Amino acid sequence: MRASTRRARRTARVEYTLPRKAASARWARQLTTGFLIGSRTPPEAAGRLDEAQLVVSELVTNATRYGRGRCRLRLSTSAGRITVEVRDDGVGMPVMRRPGLESESGRGMTLVHGLARRLNVSAAPGGGKTVRAVLDAA
């Protein structure tokens, strides 16, 4: 067997449009896995697969639960970073809450904030927002 001579690109980017359905978070995790272990992304990106899947799952869940219509998932890798962006047409902004000990939800944005090197939310022209989380890939 011969080793591949194809080198991973320094940067790679994909974008997906997902329906407003509960299953979209599962689909987004699968798409993230395919992207990060693919031959076009740096090998170190696959080492952060679990963290990236969790961030993607939380952001897509929020977009499909609180947004209106479809959401857009954009994944990119560059210079030791994985960037996850989720855009939706919802009017509300994400909030980090302090859920009670018995609460079954409300921890998602806190988890994302803890995993991301940088987390920001920007209002989109014409309505909606984009939530961007940047993770270290090394």
C-alpha positions in Angstrom: 0.0 0.0 0.0 1.3 3.4 -0.9 0.8 6.5 1.2 -1.1 9.3 -0.3 0.9 12.3 -1.7 -2.2 14.6 -1.4 -1.5 17.2 1.2 -4.2 18.7 3.3 -5.0 22.3 2.5 -4.1 25.0 5.0 -7.6 26.3 4.7 -10.9 24.6 3.9 -14.5 25.8 4.1 -17.9 24.3 3.6 -21.4 25.6 4.0 -24.7 23.7 4.5 -28.3 24.8 4.7 -30.3 22.8 7.3 -34.1 22.6 7.7 -35.8 23.8 10.9 -36.2 20.2 12.3 -34.9 18.6 15.5 -32.9 16.1 13.3 -30.8 19.0 11.9 -28.5 18.9 14.9 -27.7 15.2 14.3 -27.2 15.9 10.6 -24.9 18.8 11.4 -22.7 16.6 13.7 -22.4 14.1 10.8 -21.5 16.8 8.3 -18.9 18.2 10.8 -17.3 14.8 11.2 -17.1 14.3 7.4 -15.5 17.8 7.0 -13.0 17.5 9.8 -11.7 14.0 9.0 -11.7 14.7 5.3 -8.5 14.9 3.2 -8.9 18.6 2.5 -8.6 19.7 6.1 -5.4 19.8 8.3 -4.9 16.6 10.2 -4.9 18.3 13.6 -8.5 19.5 13.0 -9.7 15.9 13.5 -8.2 15.9 17.0 -10.9 18.4 18.1 -13.8 16.5 16.5 -15.6 16.0 19.8 -15.5 19.6 20.8 -16.5 20.8 17.3 -19.4 18.4 17.2 -20.7 19.6 20.6 -20.4 23.3 19.5 -22.1 22.5 16.2 -24.9 20.6 17.9 -25.6 23.3 20.5 -25.6 26.1 17.9 -27.7 24.3 15.4 -30.2 23.2 18.1 -30.6 26.8 19.2 -31.0 28.0 15.6 -33.7 25.4 14.8 -35.5 25.8 18.2 -35.5 29.6 18.4 -34.9 30.8 14.8 -37.4 31.0 11.9 -37.0 28.9 8.9 -33.8 27.2 7.9 -30.3 27.8 9.3 -26.9 27.9 7.6 -23.9 26.1 9.0 -20.5 27.2 7.9 -17.3 25.3 8.9 -13.8 26.4 8.2 -10.3 25.5 9.2 -7.2 27.7 9.0 -4.0 28.4 10.9 -4.7 26.0 13.8 -8.3 27.1 14.1 -11.8 25.6 13.5 -14.5 28.2 13.0 -18.1 27.2 13.4 -20.7 29.7 12.2 -24.5 29.3 12.4 -26.9 31.8 10.9 -30.6 31.9 11.5 -33.4 34.4 10.9 -34.6 34.5 14.5 -34.9 37.9 16.2 -33.6 36.9 19.7 -30.0 36.7 20.7 -28.5 33.8 22.5 -28.2 34.1 26.3 -25.9 32.3 28.8 -28.1 31.3 31.6 -27.5 29.8 35.0 -29.8 26.8 35.1 -30.8 25.2 38.4 -29.2 21.9 39.4 -32.2 20.0 38.4 -32.7 21.8 35.0 -32.5 19.6 31.9 -31.6 22.4 29.5 -30.1 25.9 29.5 -26.4 25.0 29.5 -25.6 25.0 25.8 -24.2 28.5 25.4 -22.2 28.1 28.6 -20.6 24.9 27.2 -19.9 26.6 23.9 -18.3 29.6 25.6 -16.1 27.2 27.6 -14.9 25.3 24.6 -14.4 28.2 22.2 -11.3 30.4 22.1 -13.6 33.2 20.9 -17.4 33.4 20.7 -19.4 36.2 19.2 -22.8 37.0 17.9 -23.5 39.5 15.2 -26.8 40.8 13.9 -27.3 40.1 10.2 -28.4 42.8 7.8 -32.1 42.4 7.2 -32.7 40.5 10.5 -31.4 37.4 12.1 -27.9 36.7 13.5 -24.7 34.7 13.1 -23.2 33.0 16.0 -19.5 32.3 15.5 -17.3 30.1 17.7 -13.6 29.7 17.1 -11.9 26.6 18.5 -8.2 25.8 18.6 -7.3 23.0 16.2 -4.0 22.0 17.7 
